């Protein structure tokens, strides 16, 4: 649907309002006392209605279903290879003779690589198109899932898990980018993003289920073969259902209006520094002399120096990896900080609850599937239902509720006595965890997508998932240090409990930041993207030229607050709306 069609619909709606006022004998003003008041009311109705409709690019419900299925599978596949691997890890470690002190690496390598490359691939998606980045990422994951299944030793497993991580690093930001561009702010976008978030617990459950089946009844390699099959099915459907934006991005680059580029010096140093830093803190607890070990001290110092130098280069680049304008969005910085600690709780909970239920509670792989079911099922319900309330309940309230869920989840494990009943402790812990992750992820995803312009939607997806994966990689290393330094004196059971106390500290920090500094409003059709679109339509209706760089749906690509946009809207020249049916779609004059 073109912008001119939108404008025609807009004026038809506006004149219905005016006609109603005339029929009701409401006194008519020759000129508006409040400039563009009726215009803004009509625009509000227009955008709210459009926010509920199926995007015009989809010719049928099946076409939209195919697109949504292809994209939400990115969440499912990522969680499948995170959660399921934690369950199958004891079997893998036994088969490949991996020492307990090295068992963290196969789990952490995947998240580390994903977090290190997410923003870079997000920038490539903004430059060259989300569709190509998405397809390449899913194909890459399919290939290296098969390769990983043939790992013969610890080194090959670590390398393959790291290479696997490049796939999600490519398709996670591009998937969110495609959803953010296709769906305008409003009810339908909230629903789709909630389904997208609900696929995370679904992937979590499928991961632990097939890992349990493979670990108990077959070979652990079956777990990777099933994952490769799911990934291959996504490739097949995405090939036909994901619309290509390659040509559009190419034209933007040729015309110089893309506004996106990349300077490789900063990103290269940041990735190298991040990998070295996480390696140092992960292996520190198991090195012969701790931090004094030569290779730990060297990688730690070089890693920190690389990060500092990389951020310095990036801050002086023409196209920085993370533009400073992002942090000018209200509540963006405290929200990122809160989510860093909140997502850290997820990483610690998934790995160390698995260890605790396996080693302390004596659970088999299939028992773990049953014990994790409330978390997975609750996540699907909360994730889906959450989309129906995001436009009614402020995001801050949902974040606080999620923070309380993360307080409950580790606290029950930390306080559970020896031989504790599953229904008294573990069951409620699982419910707390699913409230924590699904409530927070939905709010953050919609907030990022709505508050960043179209040409930065890849960056929006990268930022959300980068915070998620980076916090998991970093705090898994910190939790490993806590357990390693305390279990020799306090025993394995108390060492695992100490990891849950660390998780509780992370959850408490996230909750305090959310309460004191985060202010996220309801996710309705009046977000900054929609207000920019409203400005574009109003200006076009009055013949006011707009800048050339305007997205395909009329949304201005600059970041602007709702208050500023509304101020500009109401400052437009006042108009007279004629209620005469013969001229029902015309603007009669200006003051």
N, C-alpha and C positions, 0 to 999 in steps of 0.2 A: 504494500500500500504506500503510495507516494505522499509527500508532505502536503501537496496541494489537495489531495483527497481528504487528509486529516483536517485541513483548514476549512474545506467545504462542510464537513461534518460538524466542525466547531461552530461555524456561523449558524447552521441549522439549529443546533442546540441552543445557542444564544438567543435566537429569535423566538424559540418556543418559550424561553423564560420571559422575554419581554411581552410576548402575546398574552401569556398568563397574567402578567401584571396589569395589562390593559383591560383584559376581560374582568378582572377583579376590581376595577375602578380605582386602582392604585394611582395616585397622582403621578403624571409623567413629567420628567424634566427635559427641557430642550437640550441641555448640556449636562453631563454628569458632574455632580458635586464631588464624587470620589472617582478619580480617573481610572478607567478600565475596571471598575468593580464588577459589572456584569460580565465583562470579558473574562476576568479571572475566575468567576464562578463557573462559567461555561467550560473554561479550560480544565478546572478541577474535575468536573463531571466527565469530560472527554477522556482525560488521562486515567481516571479511576475505571471507566468502562474498558478502555484499551488494555489496562493492566490485568483484566480478567479474561480477555480473549486469547485464542490461540494465535501465535505469530503468523503473519500473512505468508511467510516463506513455506509453511507446511500446508500442503494441499489437502491433507486428511489427518484424522486422528492417528492413523497407523504410521504416517510419516513422522509425526511428533513423537509417538511412542518409540519408534526406532531410534530417533536421535537421542531421546532422553535415556533409553536403555544403554546405548553405546557410551554415553558420557558418565552415567552413574556407576558403570562397571569399573571406572578408574578407582573409585573409593573402595569398592568391594575387593578388587585385586590387590590393592596396597595393603589393606587390613588382613587379607587372606595370608599374604606372605610375611606379615609381622606376627600376628597372634598364633597362627598355626605352627610356625617355626619354633616358638617358645615351648609348645607342647611336645613336638617331635624332637626337640634338642637333646633331651637325655638319651633317646635311642640313637640319634646320630653320633653323639659324643662317645657312646659305648662302642658303636660299630667302627668309628674312625680313630678310636683311641685318643680322644681329645681330653686333655687334663682339665680338671674343674676350674683352675685359675685362668684358663684360656677360653672357657665356654662362652664368655660374654661377647667375644669378638664376632663370631658368626651372626649373633643377633644384632650387635651394634653396627656392624659394617654396612648393612642395608640402610638403616636410618641415617647413618653418617653421610653416605654418598648422596642419598636423596636430598638431605638438607643442604649439602655443600653446593649442589648444582641446580637447585630449584629456581633460584632467582635468575641465574644465567639463562636457563631454558625458558623461563617466563619472558625474559627480554627478547629472546629469539622468536617466541610465539607472537609478541607484539610487532616484531619487524617483518616476519615472513608468513605469518598466518597461523592460527591455532589448529586448523585441520591437519596440516602437514606435520606439525610437532606432535599432535595427538597420535596420528597413525604410526609415525616412526617410533614413538615411545612404546606403544602396545606391541608392535612387531618385535622390538628389541627385547621386551620382557618375555615374550613367548619363546624366543630363541634361547635366551640364557636361563630360563626356567628348565628347559630340557637339558642344557649343558650342566647345570648345577646337579641335576639328578644323577649324573655319572661321576660326581666327585669321589676321589679315591683317598684323599688325606685331608688334614686340617688346612693346609695352605691353599689347596685347590678350592676347598669349600669357602674359605674366607674371600678369595679372589672372585669366585663366581657370585657370591652373595653381594659383593661390592658392585660388580658389573650389572647384576640384576637391578640394583638401585637406580641406575641411569634411566631405566624405563619409566618408573613413576616420576622421576625428576622431570621428565619431558611431558608426560601426559597429565599430571595433576594440575599444573598451572594452566595449560592450554585447555583442559576440560572446563575448569572454572571460567576461563576467559570466554569460551564458546557459550556457556550458559548465561554469563553476564551480558554478552552482546545481543544474544537472541531474545532474551526476555527483558522487558522493560520493568522498572520498579512497580510493584503492586502485588495483588493477591496471588496471581498465578506464579510469579517468580518466587514468592515465599514458599509456595507448595512444592515447586520443583527443587528448590534448594534444600528443603526439608527432606524430600525423598533422597536427594543426593547425600545428605548427612546420614539418613537412616540406613543407607547401604554400607556404611562403615561398620555398625554392629552386625549387620547381616554377613558381611565379609569376615568379620571377626568370628562369628559362629561357624560359618562354613570352613574357615581355616582350622579351628580347633576340632571340628567334627572329622574332617578328612585326615587331619594329623593323628587323631585318636584311632581312627580305623586303620590307617597305614602303620602306626607304631605298634598296635596291639595284634593285628591280624595279618599284616603283610609286611612289606619293606617300607622304610621311610622314603624311598625314592618314589613310591606311588603318590605321595603328597605333592611332589613337584610336577609329576606328569598330569595330575588332575588340574593343578594350577595353570599349566601350559595349555591344557584344553580349554579352560575358561577364557584365557587370554586370546587364544586363537579364534574362539567364537566371537569375541569382541571385535577383533580385526575384521572379520568377515562382514559383520553388520555395520561397523563404522565406515567401511569402504563405500557403502551405498547410501548411508543415512546421514552422515555428517556433512553439512554443506561446506564447500571449499571457499576459503577467503584468500587464497593465494593471489589471484589476479587483482583483487582490491588492494591488498598490501603492496603489491608490485607497483601499481599505479601511484599509490601514495609516496612510495620511495622515489619514483621517477619525477614526480611533481614537486618533491621537497616538502610535502605537507605531512609526512608521516610523524614527524616530531619524535622519533625513536631511533636510537643507535646504541652502540656499545663500544667502550674503550677496554681493550683486553688486559691492559696492565693491572688495573685494580682488581678485576674479578679473578685473574690468574693467581695473584698473590693472596687474595682472600681465601680461595679454595685450598691452596697449599697450606696456608697458615692454619686454617680450620682443621684440616686432616691431621696435621702434626700436633696441634694442641689437644685434640680429642684422643689421639693415640697416646700421648704422654699421660694424661689423667686417667685413661682406661688401664694402662699397663703399670701405672705407678705402684699400685698396691701389691703387685706380684713381682716387681723387679727385685734383684738381690739386695740392694741398698736403698730401696724406695726412691725418693726424689733425688737422692745423691748419686744414683746410678748414672753413668756417663751418658747413655743414649736417652734416658728419660729427661735429664737436665738439658741436653742439647736440643731435642725435639720440642721441649716446652718453650725454651727461650726463642728458638728460631720460629716456632709457630706463632708466638705472641708478636714477635717483630714483624712477621709476614702479615698478620692481621692488621697491625697498626699502619704499616706502610701501604697495604692494599686499600684501606679505608681512606688514607690520605690521597693517594692517586685518584681514587674514585670520586672524592669530594671536589677535586679540581678538574674532573673530566667534563667534556661538553655534554655527554649523555651519561650521567652517573647511574650506577646499577640501581640504587634506591634514591630517587629524586627527593630533595629536601622538602618539596611542596607537599609530599604525602603527610609529613608530620605536622603540617599546619591544619589538617583536618581535626576538628574538635574531638577530643578523647582518643585520638589515634595512638599516641605514645603510651599513655597508661593502659590502654586496652592491650597493646602488644606485650607490655611487661606482665600484665595479669595473665594473659594467655600462655606466656612462656612458662610460668610456674604452674599453671593449671594443666597444660599438656605434659609437663614433667611428671605430674602425678599419674597420668595415664601410663607412661612408659614404665615407671617403677611398679605400678600396680599389676600390669599385665605379666611382667617377667617374674616378680617376686611372689605374687599370689600363686603362680604356677609352681615355683620351687616349693613354697610352703605346703600347698595341697598335695604335692607329690612326695616330698621327703618327710614332712611332719605328720600329715594326715593320712599318708599311705595310699593316695588315690592312683588308680590305673588311668591310662590315657582316656578310656571311655567314661570313667567316672568323672574325670575333669570336664568332659563334654557336657555331662549332665549338670555339674556344679556351676559351669559358666553359662548355662542356658538362660537363667533370669536376666543376666546382663545383656545377652544378645537379643532376647525377645523384648525386653523392656526398651532397649535402644531403638528397635524398629518401630515400636509404638510411639515412643516419645518423639523420635525424629520425624515421623509422618504427621502426627497430631500437632506438633509444634508449628508447622506451617500455617495452621488455621488460626493461631493466636499471635503470631509475630506482628500482625498489623493492628493488634488490640492491646497488647501488654508491652510496656517499655522494655527494651533490651537489657537495661541495667537490672531490672527485677529478675529477669530470667538468669542473668549471670550470677546474681547473689544466690538464687536457689541452686544453681549448678555448683557454686562454691561450697554451699552447705553439704551437698551430696559428696563432694570430694573430701570434706572433713570426716564424714561418717565412714567412708570406704576403708581408709587405712587404719582408722582408730579401732575398728572392730577386730581387725587382724592383729593389731598391736596389743590389744587387751585380752584376746582369746586365751583361756587357760588350756592346759594340756588336755587333750581329748575332748575339746569343745564340740558341742552339737552343731551340725551344719546349719540347721534352721534358725538357731539363736544368733549366730555370728556371721557365717559366710554368706548366707542367703541375703541378709540385709546389707552386707557390704557390697554385694554385686549390684543391688538396686541403687545404692548410693553412687556407685561408679558410673552406672549408665545415665543417671540424672546429671552427673557432673560433666561427662564428655559430650553427650548429645545436646544438652541445653546450651553449653558454651559454644560448641562448634557451629551450630545453626546461626546463632546471633552474630558471631564473628564473620562467617562466610557472607551472609547477606549484607552486613555493614560494610565490609571491604568492597564488595562488588558494586554496591549502590553509591558509595562515596568516592569512587575513583572513576575518571573519565573513560570513554570507550577505548582510546589508544593505550590505556594502561590496565586493561582487564587481565592480560597475562601476568602482569606484575601483581595484581590483586590476588590471583590464585596462587602465585608463587609465594607471596608474603605469608598467607595463611598457612600453607603447608610447610613452608620453611621453618616458621616458628614451631610448628608441631613436631617435625622430624628432628630439628636441631635440639630442642629441649629434651627429647627422648634420648638422643645420643649423648648429650652432655651429662644428664642426670643419671643415666644408667651407669656411666663411668663413676660418678660421685657415689652412687649407691653401692657399687662394687667395692669402692675403697672403704666405705663404712662397714660393710659386712666383713671384708677381709681383715680389717684392723681390730674387730671386736669378737669375732667368732672363736678365735683361739682361746681367749680367756673366759668368754661367756657361753660358749657352745653354739652349735649351728642354729638351733631354734631361736635363741635370743639374737643372734647375728641377723637372721632374716627379719625378726621383729624390729630391729634397729633401722632396717631399710624402710619399713612402714612408718616409723617415727620421722624419718627424713621426708617421706612423702607427705605426712601430715604438716610438716613445716612449710613445704612448697604450697600445699593447698591453703594453709592459713595466710600466707603471703599474698596469694592470688585473690583471696576473699577480701582482705583488707584494702588492697589497691582498687578492687572493683567497687567497694562501698564508698571509699573516700574520693576517688579521682575519675571514675568512669561514668559518663552520662550518655547513654545510648537510648534514643527515642524509639517509638514504635516504627516498624518497617512498613510504612504505607506507600502510597503512590506519590507522596509529596517530598520524597528525598531530593537531595541536590541534583541528581541526574534528571529527575522529572521536572524540577523547577527550571533547569536549563532548557529542557525541551519546551516547556510552557513559554519561556521567553522567546524562543525561536519562532514558535507559531504565532505569538502575539505580534512580534515585530514584522513577520512576513505578511500578516493580515493587514497591517497598516502601511505597508509599502516601505518599511525601513530596512535598508540594506544591512545584512549581517556579514561578519567576517567569512572569508572563503572556507576556512577550516571548520566545517560543520559535518558531523557524522551523518550516516545515512538515515537515521530516524529523527534528525533535527536536534540532537543533544550536543550542546557546546562541549568541546573537548577540554576546556580549561576547568580547573577545580574552583568552585565558587560555593559559598555557604548559602543555605536556604534564605537567610535573612537578607543577604546582599541581592540575591536574585529577585526576591519578592519586591525589594525596594526599587530595583530597576524596572520591574514589571509595572508597578503602580505609578512610575514616573513617565510612562509612555504618554504621548499626546492623547487627550480625552476624545472620545468618539460619541456620536449620536447613533443609536440603534433604531432603525425605522421599523415599526410594527405593521406597516402596510403590506398585506400579502403580496402585492405585485412587486414589491422590492424587498422581500423578506431576507434575501441573502446579500444585501449591499450595505456598504458603509456610506451613510448619507453625507457626512461632512466632518470637519474638524473645527475645533474652536479657533 
